[in-house]
Amino acid sequence: LLLSSTLLSSLSMDDMNIESIKELKKKKEHLLIQRKEKKVEIYGFVFWVVSFLVLGIYLSWTILPDTILHSLGITYYPNKFWSLSIPCYIGLSIFLVIPSYMAICLMLTPDLDSNEIIKFEGYLNHPNSQIEELSLETVNKYLYDEEIED
């Protein structure tokens, strides 16, 4: 609202026609897009800084001996076993998720001789459709029966 009143005050009453209102709307949309882009940039920068901070904390916890951590006053932290096991678990889960997803898709795929992959009734429901679907028996009869001659 403040943005609109500022832009409106810059125009005189003589300039208030349809073209100037369209230009005003374009300027307002442009400024809103710029404001949204700045938010995305700020969130991206904050995420980048936080991710490097977390990486630094993780590496210091993993590499530094317990005596140095105790001398710094850090006494409550997980066992060092988890510094290696959690990345291994994550890597293994990613390695196993992709084949599992592919296996589920293959299990849900109908067989090649199934009628589900042959018959499609979506276009038959249309009131103006003159397309008729042939049954599987009729198609096989015309394709593979040698007695039929046209």
Buried (B, 14 or more C-beta within 10 A) or exposed (E): EEEEEEBEEEBEEEEEEEEBEEEBEEBEEEEEEEEEEEEEEEEEEEEEEEEEEEEEEEEEBEEBEEEEBEEEEEEEEEEBEEBEEEEEEEEEEEEEEEEEEEEEEEEEEEEEEEEEEBEEEEEEEEEEEEEEEEEEEEEEEEEEEEEEEE
